Amino acid sequence: MAVAITETGLDDNGIYPLQLKPVYKEVLWGGRSLEQLFARTLPGSCIGESWELCTHEHGTSIVANGCWENLSLTEVIARQPAAILGKAYQNQNRLPLLIKYIDANDHLSIQVHPGEAEALTAEGEAGKSEAWYIVKADDDAEIVFGLAEGTTRETFQQAIQAGGVERLLRRVKVRTGDMVFVPAGTVHALLKGLVVCEIQQNSDTTYRIYDYDRVDSEGQKRPLHLERALSVIRFDQQPAVEFSHSALYCPYFSVEKWDVQGVREDRPGDRFAAYCVLQGQGRVSGNGVTVELRAGATVLLPAALSTVRLEGDLTLLRVQ
């Protein structure tokens, strides 16, 4: 159903830069870093994830501006999927990706995500390859990325049973500004002292391998998923750790770091795009609608939006 609000300058299709409200997730390893980084008022106590762009059953973005204000992004897409997502997605009712900030105030669990075929068969949803942009890293911050050379399914399973899985993990030092792709099937974890922007396929499937024997607020350990994890780990294809600082491209999405000083024009093309503002301030305008930008803002650019204009002094991630 089309919406027409001519007094605001919107066209009959409501195609304009969509400002989004985050969905917060409280987890035992979370913290309060997003308050300092982005001047946000957070709910709860241990906020580990802020879902910035999402249309998933576990969280969906709410539009914060224009004629779609207070509608869920899922509803907006359902009304005009081709205009929002692009013609290639005209038969879909949700985004093919999900963007979130993660505040690792403590170690995340050692985990793995399934690939496309495995996820569809076992979970009925997409696989989960992802990319991390390191927004903030303590001096000694590390990630877990893959396994020690020569690790087989048998040796890994034995290490799990003996409580010695940590000795088989490959730990890698990271710094603010690093960007790394984590393909499905890779054992991985964010360790304490990191805030990252995670761009991923639209999936919430995680198989925990090891969780440091922690208990939640009710004294319960979080469940592990060892058999499923072992079935999807790619023991024979341990990826190299390759850092980028300006752009990352994979079959599912692209991430480019833009430093805008002054004016820059952008054209989404045949697929939606999104901005995640890391630093600075400015504005983005399209189809007569302007959204003020500052650190922490997330904006969705519909595919049918022909041109947008960025102005200001800011650093952002452009995701498409």
C-alpha beads as a LAMMPS data file, in Angstrom:
LAMMPS data file: protein, C-alpha beads

320 atoms
319 bonds

1 atom types
1 bond types

-500.0 500.0 xlo xhi
-500.0 500.0 ylo yhi
-500.0 500.0 zlo zhi

Masses

1 110.0

Atoms # bond

1 1 1 0.000 0.000 0.000
2 1 1 1.564 3.306 -1.077
3 1 1 1.776 6.250 1.288
4 1 1 1.594 9.851 0.126
5 1 1 2.558 12.727 2.419
6 1 1 3.218 15.548 0.037
7 1 1 3.731 18.230 2.667
8 1 1 6.959 16.533 3.800
9 1 1 8.357 16.267 0.293
10 1 1 7.967 12.474 0.136
11 1 1 6.858 10.896 -3.087
12 1 1 3.939 8.497 -3.378
13 1 1 6.155 5.489 -2.685
14 1 1 7.749 6.751 0.520
15 1 1 11.257 6.278 -0.862
16 1 1 13.744 8.245 1.229
17 1 1 16.690 7.678 3.626
18 1 1 15.258 5.602 6.478
19 1 1 16.594 6.343 9.943
20 1 1 16.401 3.285 12.202
21 1 1 16.019 2.641 15.921
22 1 1 18.340 -0.002 17.409
23 1 1 17.220 -3.245 19.045
24 1 1 19.271 -3.942 22.188
25 1 1 20.236 -7.403 23.436
26 1 1 21.283 -7.985 27.046
27 1 1 23.822 -10.799 27.474
28 1 1 26.180 -11.860 30.249
29 1 1 29.347 -10.752 28.403
30 1 1 27.984 -7.317 27.425
31 1 1 28.818 -3.874 28.796
32 1 1 28.071 -0.162 28.468
33 1 1 30.606 0.935 25.850
34 1 1 27.965 2.168 23.410
35 1 1 27.035 4.861 25.930
36 1 1 30.489 6.409 25.686
37 1 1 31.101 5.785 21.990
38 1 1 27.744 6.945 20.663
39 1 1 26.254 9.002 23.522
40 1 1 23.330 6.599 23.834
41 1 1 21.035 5.928 26.748
42 1 1 21.034 2.159 27.134
43 1 1 18.445 -0.014 28.853
44 1 1 19.304 -2.837 31.232
45 1 1 22.821 -3.459 32.477
46 1 1 24.954 -5.694 30.228
47 1 1 24.168 -4.699 26.638
48 1 1 26.168 -6.960 24.348
49 1 1 24.479 -6.307 21.020
50 1 1 22.745 -3.412 19.323
51 1 1 20.965 -4.605 16.202
52 1 1 21.105 -1.628 13.864
53 1 1 19.584 -2.977 10.654
54 1 1 17.490 -6.089 11.087
55 1 1 14.414 -7.912 9.837
56 1 1 14.639 -11.156 11.772
57 1 1 12.165 -12.967 13.989
58 1 1 14.481 -12.216 16.937
59 1 1 14.495 -8.477 16.229
60 1 1 13.311 -6.004 13.618
61 1 1 14.266 -2.370 13.115
62 1 1 11.711 0.384 13.619
63 1 1 11.746 3.354 11.239
64 1 1 12.328 6.632 13.099
65 1 1 11.478 9.237 10.443
66 1 1 9.187 10.182 7.575
67 1 1 5.934 8.595 6.497
68 1 1 7.003 5.146 7.700
69 1 1 7.829 6.394 11.216
70 1 1 7.092 3.827 13.956
71 1 1 6.486 1.043 11.430
72 1 1 8.740 -1.989 11.506
73 1 1 11.159 -2.318 8.639
74 1 1 9.620 -5.725 7.959
75 1 1 6.248 -4.055 7.329
76 1 1 7.778 -1.418 5.065
77 1 1 9.556 -4.047 2.978
78 1 1 6.390 -6.149 2.709
79 1 1 4.574 -3.185 1.149
80 1 1 7.189 -2.532 -1.533
81 1 1 10.017 -5.094 -1.551
82 1 1 11.456 -4.196 -4.963
83 1 1 11.605 -0.469 -4.162
84 1 1 13.287 -1.001 -0.785
85 1 1 15.532 -4.005 -1.418
86 1 1 15.945 -4.028 -5.197
87 1 1 14.347 -5.903 -8.078
88 1 1 16.347 -9.048 -7.369
89 1 1 14.591 -9.265 -3.979
90 1 1 11.039 -8.433 -5.078
91 1 1 9.738 -11.786 -3.838
92 1 1 11.371 -11.468 -0.414
93 1 1 9.999 -9.845 2.714
94 1 1 13.196 -9.315 4.663
95 1 1 16.750 -8.100 4.255
96 1 1 19.426 -10.579 3.166
97 1 1 21.785 -9.195 5.825
98 1 1 21.862 -7.956 9.423
99 1 1 24.072 -5.255 10.952
100 1 1 24.845 -4.984 14.655
101 1 1 27.308 -3.476 17.112
102 1 1 28.854 -5.896 19.592
103 1 1 30.318 -4.796 22.922
104 1 1 32.624 -7.549 24.163
105 1 1 33.061 -6.537 27.793
106 1 1 34.073 -10.158 28.360
107 1 1 34.954 -13.074 26.084
108 1 1 32.216 -14.295 23.773
109 1 1 31.760 -18.046 23.546
110 1 1 33.939 -20.081 21.195
111 1 1 31.522 -20.736 18.352
112 1 1 30.887 -21.540 14.724
113 1 1 28.111 -20.778 12.236
114 1 1 26.759 -23.107 9.539
115 1 1 27.057 -22.484 5.821
116 1 1 24.180 -22.121 3.376
117 1 1 23.230 -25.755 2.763
118 1 1 23.794 -26.818 6.380
119 1 1 21.748 -23.943 7.807
120 1 1 18.866 -24.480 5.407
121 1 1 18.696 -28.186 6.227
122 1 1 19.115 -27.932 10.002
123 1 1 17.651 -24.521 10.833
124 1 1 15.514 -23.444 7.887
125 1 1 17.363 -20.154 7.453
126 1 1 20.399 -18.637 5.750
127 1 1 23.981 -19.508 6.535
128 1 1 26.002 -17.055 8.564
129 1 1 29.170 -15.631 7.122
130 1 1 30.097 -12.310 8.684
131 1 1 32.568 -9.443 8.710
132 1 1 33.903 -7.462 11.646
133 1 1 35.007 -3.857 11.641
134 1 1 36.915 -3.114 14.851
135 1 1 35.387 0.107 16.189
136 1 1 37.417 0.088 19.407
137 1 1 40.110 -2.254 20.689
138 1 1 41.983 -2.322 23.985
139 1 1 45.766 -2.486 23.640
140 1 1 45.861 -6.248 24.235
141 1 1 42.639 -7.128 22.396
142 1 1 42.477 -10.377 20.426
143 1 1 40.063 -12.483 18.437
144 1 1 39.837 -16.227 17.963
145 1 1 40.030 -16.985 14.254
146 1 1 40.274 -20.613 13.211
147 1 1 42.171 -23.537 14.664
148 1 1 45.803 -24.463 15.136
149 1 1 47.452 -25.979 12.077
150 1 1 46.869 -29.707 11.748
151 1 1 43.751 -29.805 13.922
152 1 1 41.382 -32.565 12.804
153 1 1 37.852 -33.364 13.836
154 1 1 39.165 -36.179 16.005
155 1 1 41.812 -34.117 17.831
156 1 1 39.377 -31.249 18.304
157 1 1 36.698 -33.533 19.703
158 1 1 39.222 -35.104 22.074
159 1 1 40.307 -31.651 23.269
160 1 1 36.690 -30.700 23.955
161 1 1 36.122 -33.857 25.980
162 1 1 39.345 -33.294 27.943
163 1 1 38.578 -29.631 28.652
164 1 1 41.566 -28.437 26.622
165 1 1 39.944 -26.822 23.618
166 1 1 41.617 -23.435 24.187
167 1 1 45.063 -24.781 23.264
168 1 1 43.828 -25.532 19.728
169 1 1 42.468 -22.056 19.046
170 1 1 44.264 -19.534 16.877
171 1 1 44.336 -16.168 18.683
172 1 1 45.061 -13.057 16.634
173 1 1 45.795 -9.537 17.857
174 1 1 43.555 -6.804 16.404
175 1 1 43.556 -3.014 16.406
176 1 1 40.990 -0.282 15.947
177 1 1 40.198 0.082 12.241
178 1 1 40.880 -3.539 11.283
179 1 1 38.312 -5.290 9.112
180 1 1 38.172 -9.069 8.698
181 1 1 35.868 -11.556 6.974
182 1 1 34.784 -14.630 8.959
183 1 1 33.373 -17.280 6.601
184 1 1 30.812 -19.796 7.815
185 1 1 32.453 -22.930 9.187
186 1 1 35.264 -20.982 10.899
187 1 1 35.686 -21.412 14.658
188 1 1 35.829 -17.884 16.064
189 1 1 35.155 -15.535 18.965
190 1 1 35.494 -11.928 19.961
191 1 1 37.548 -11.672 23.138
192 1 1 37.355 -9.138 25.936
193 1 1 38.065 -5.482 25.179
194 1 1 36.468 -5.049 21.759
195 1 1 33.612 -3.133 20.199
196 1 1 32.881 -4.183 16.625
197 1 1 30.414 -3.489 13.873
198 1 1 29.318 -6.871 12.564
199 1 1 27.853 -7.224 9.088
200 1 1 26.416 -10.678 8.509
201 1 1 23.949 -12.762 6.583
202 1 1 20.451 -12.570 8.020
203 1 1 20.735 -15.449 10.455
204 1 1 20.842 -15.853 14.222
205 1 1 22.166 -19.411 14.244
206 1 1 25.195 -19.936 16.484
207 1 1 26.667 -23.253 17.623
208 1 1 28.530 -22.815 20.914
209 1 1 31.582 -24.976 21.449
210 1 1 32.983 -23.609 24.725
211 1 1 31.650 -20.963 27.114
212 1 1 34.255 -20.851 29.913
213 1 1 31.880 -22.716 32.269
214 1 1 30.050 -19.439 32.937
215 1 1 26.597 -19.234 34.474
216 1 1 23.861 -16.709 33.792
217 1 1 21.928 -14.588 36.308
218 1 1 19.899 -17.662 37.270
219 1 1 22.975 -19.799 37.857
220 1 1 22.540 -21.794 34.661
221 1 1 25.190 -22.587 32.069
222 1 1 24.313 -21.647 28.515
223 1 1 23.746 -24.667 26.258
224 1 1 26.498 -25.968 23.992
225 1 1 25.907 -27.426 20.527
226 1 1 28.890 -29.716 20.094
227 1 1 27.576 -32.250 17.590
228 1 1 26.166 -29.595 15.297
229 1 1 29.343 -27.550 15.622
230 1 1 31.544 -30.502 14.710
231 1 1 29.389 -31.187 11.658
232 1 1 29.881 -27.688 10.173
233 1 1 33.497 -26.805 11.075
234 1 1 35.646 -26.810 7.950
235 1 1 38.686 -28.573 9.347
236 1 1 40.278 -28.902 5.908
237 1 1 39.762 -25.240 4.946
238 1 1 41.194 -23.066 7.704
239 1 1 41.085 -19.522 6.246
240 1 1 44.013 -17.149 6.410
241 1 1 43.566 -14.041 8.540
242 1 1 43.420 -11.174 6.066
243 1 1 42.867 -7.676 7.419
244 1 1 41.580 -4.761 5.384
245 1 1 41.240 -1.147 6.436
246 1 1 39.254 0.414 3.604
247 1 1 36.991 -2.164 1.935
248 1 1 35.841 -5.765 2.126
249 1 1 33.911 -7.701 -0.516
250 1 1 32.320 -11.134 -0.246
251 1 1 29.541 -13.000 -2.087
252 1 1 26.904 -11.756 0.370
253 1 1 27.703 -8.069 0.919
254 1 1 30.315 -5.361 0.574
255 1 1 31.690 -3.010 3.235
256 1 1 33.504 0.214 2.379
257 1 1 34.918 2.712 4.839
258 1 1 34.222 6.264 3.705
259 1 1 35.793 9.440 5.062
260 1 1 33.525 12.290 4.001
261 1 1 34.820 15.849 4.173
262 1 1 32.468 18.255 2.478
263 1 1 30.026 16.813 -0.068
264 1 1 29.791 13.356 -1.643
265 1 1 27.041 11.927 -3.847
266 1 1 25.971 8.294 -3.726
267 1 1 23.692 6.082 -5.831
268 1 1 22.416 2.832 -4.314
269 1 1 21.854 1.330 -7.786
270 1 1 19.950 -1.934 -8.049
271 1 1 20.326 -2.949 -4.390
272 1 1 19.714 -1.192 -1.076
273 1 1 22.642 0.270 0.851
274 1 1 23.184 1.314 4.461
275 1 1 25.349 3.798 6.332
276 1 1 26.761 3.102 9.798
277 1 1 28.298 6.324 11.097
278 1 1 31.424 5.760 13.203
279 1 1 32.641 9.301 13.880
280 1 1 31.807 12.929 13.192
281 1 1 28.579 14.516 12.105
282 1 1 26.773 15.600 8.968
283 1 1 23.623 14.797 7.029
284 1 1 22.300 12.668 4.205
285 1 1 19.574 13.912 1.860
286 1 1 17.481 12.131 -0.733
287 1 1 14.111 12.714 -2.370
288 1 1 13.536 15.862 -0.330
289 1 1 14.220 14.221 3.042
290 1 1 17.279 15.006 5.191
291 1 1 18.566 12.871 8.058
292 1 1 21.040 14.359 10.524
293 1 1 23.998 12.053 11.111
294 1 1 26.275 11.587 14.092
295 1 1 28.335 8.744 15.514
296 1 1 26.126 5.700 16.026
297 1 1 23.483 6.601 13.435
298 1 1 22.318 3.930 10.995
299 1 1 20.435 4.800 7.803
300 1 1 18.961 2.534 5.122
301 1 1 18.984 3.777 1.520
302 1 1 16.205 2.113 -0.517
303 1 1 17.227 0.707 -3.888
304 1 1 14.728 2.959 -5.691
305 1 1 16.357 6.087 -4.255
306 1 1 18.253 7.301 -7.313
307 1 1 20.722 9.703 -5.680
308 1 1 21.631 10.808 -2.177
309 1 1 23.860 13.624 -1.007
310 1 1 26.214 13.275 1.939
311 1 1 27.500 16.407 3.645
312 1 1 29.682 16.951 6.678
313 1 1 32.840 15.715 8.330
314 1 1 32.321 12.084 9.194
315 1 1 33.555 8.514 8.908
316 1 1 31.102 5.771 8.046
317 1 1 30.766 2.231 6.817
318 1 1 28.816 1.892 3.582
319 1 1 27.277 -1.566 3.432
320 1 1 25.622 -3.025 0.351

Bonds

1 1 1 2
2 1 2 3
3 1 3 4
4 1 4 5
5 1 5 6
6 1 6 7
7 1 7 8
8 1 8 9
9 1 9 10
10 1 10 11
11 1 11 12
12 1 12 13
13 1 13 14
14 1 14 15
15 1 15 16
16 1 16 17
17 1 17 18
18 1 18 19
19 1 19 20
20 1 20 21
21 1 21 22
22 1 22 23
23 1 23 24
24 1 24 25
25 1 25 26
26 1 26 27
27 1 27 28
28 1 28 29
29 1 29 30
30 1 30 31
31 1 31 32
32 1 32 33
33 1 33 34
34 1 34 35
35 1 35 36
36 1 36 37
37 1 37 38
38 1 38 39
39 1 39 40
40 1 40 41
41 1 41 42
42 1 42 43
43 1 43 44
44 1 44 45
45 1 45 46
46 1 46 47
47 1 47 48
48 1 48 49
49 1 49 50
50 1 50 51
51 1 51 52
52 1 52 53
53 1 53 54
54 1 54 55
55 1 55 56
56 1 56 57
57 1 57 58
58 1 58 59
59 1 59 60
60 1 60 61
61 1 61 62
62 1 62 63
63 1 63 64
64 1 64 65
65 1 65 66
66 1 66 67
67 1 67 68
68 1 68 69
69 1 69 70
70 1 70 71
71 1 71 72
72 1 72 73
73 1 73 74
74 1 74 75
75 1 75 76
76 1 76 77
77 1 77 78
78 1 78 79
79 1 79 80
80 1 80 81
81 1 81 82
82 1 82 83
83 1 83 84
84 1 84 85
85 1 85 86
86 1 86 87
87 1 87 88
88 1 88 89
89 1 89 90
90 1 90 91
91 1 91 92
92 1 92 93
93 1 93 94
94 1 94 95
95 1 95 96
96 1 96 97
97 1 97 98
98 1 98 99
99 1 99 100
100 1 100 101
101 1 101 102
102 1 102 103
103 1 103 104
104 1 104 105
105 1 105 106
106 1 106 107
107 1 107 108
108 1 108 109
109 1 109 110
110 1 110 111
111 1 111 112
112 1 112 113
113 1 113 114
114 1 114 115
115 1 115 116
116 1 116 117
117 1 117 118
118 1 118 119
119 1 119 120
120 1 120 121
121 1 121 122
122 1 122 123
123 1 123 124
124 1 124 125
125 1 125 126
126 1 126 127
127 1 127 128
128 1 128 129
129 1 129 130
130 1 130 131
131 1 131 132
132 1 132 133
133 1 133 134
134 1 134 135
135 1 135 136
136 1 136 137
137 1 137 138
138 1 138 139
139 1 139 140
140 1 140 141
141 1 141 142
142 1 142 143
143 1 143 144
144 1 144 145
145 1 145 146
146 1 146 147
147 1 147 148
148 1 148 149
149 1 149 150
150 1 150 151
151 1 151 152
152 1 152 153
153 1 153 154
154 1 154 155
155 1 155 156
156 1 156 157
157 1 157 158
158 1 158 159
159 1 159 160
160 1 160 161
161 1 161 162
162 1 162 163
163 1 163 164
164 1 164 165
165 1 165 166
166 1 166 167
167 1 167 168
168 1 168 169
169 1 169 170
170 1 170 171
171 1 171 172
172 1 172 173
173 1 173 174
174 1 174 175
175 1 175 176
176 1 176 177
177 1 177 178
178 1 178 179
179 1 179 180
180 1 180 181
181 1 181 182
182 1 182 183
183 1 183 184
184 1 184 185
185 1 185 186
186 1 186 187
187 1 187 188
188 1 188 189
189 1 189 190
190 1 190 191
191 1 191 192
192 1 192 193
193 1 193 194
194 1 194 195
195 1 195 196
196 1 196 197
197 1 197 198
198 1 198 199
199 1 199 200
200 1 200 201
201 1 201 202
202 1 202 203
203 1 203 204
204 1 204 205
205 1 205 206
206 1 206 207
207 1 207 208
208 1 208 209
209 1 209 210
210 1 210 211
211 1 211 212
212 1 212 213
213 1 213 214
214 1 214 215
215 1 215 216
216 1 216 217
217 1 217 218
218 1 218 219
219 1 219 220
220 1 220 221
221 1 221 222
222 1 222 223
223 1 223 224
224 1 224 225
225 1 225 226
226 1 226 227
227 1 227 228
228 1 228 229
229 1 229 230
230 1 230 231
231 1 231 232
232 1 232 233
233 1 233 234
234 1 234 235
235 1 235 236
236 1 236 237
237 1 237 238
238 1 238 239
239 1 239 240
240 1 240 241
241 1 241 242
242 1 242 243
243 1 243 244
244 1 244 245
245 1 245 246
246 1 246 247
247 1 247 248
248 1 248 249
249 1 249 250
250 1 250 251
251 1 251 252
252 1 252 253
253 1 253 254
254 1 254 255
255 1 255 256
256 1 256 257
257 1 257 258
258 1 258 259
259 1 259 260
260 1 260 261
261 1 261 262
262 1 262 263
263 1 263 264
264 1 264 265
265 1 265 266
266 1 266 267
267 1 267 268
268 1 268 269
269 1 269 270
270 1 270 271
271 1 271 272
272 1 272 273
273 1 273 274
274 1 274 275
275 1 275 276
276 1 276 277
277 1 277 278
278 1 278 279
279 1 279 280
280 1 280 281
281 1 281 282
282 1 282 283
283 1 283 284
284 1 284 285
285 1 285 286
286 1 286 287
287 1 287 288
288 1 288 289
289 1 289 290
290 1 290 291
291 1 291 292
292 1 292 293
293 1 293 294
294 1 294 295
295 1 295 296
296 1 296 297
297 1 297 298
298 1 298 299
299 1 299 300
300 1 300 301
301 1 301 302
302 1 302 303
303 1 303 304
304 1 304 305
305 1 305 306
306 1 306 307
307 1 307 308
308 1 308 309
309 1 309 310
310 1 310 311
311 1 311 312
312 1 312 313
313 1 313 314
314 1 314 315
315 1 315 316
316 1 316 317
317 1 317 318
318 1 318 319
319 1 319 320
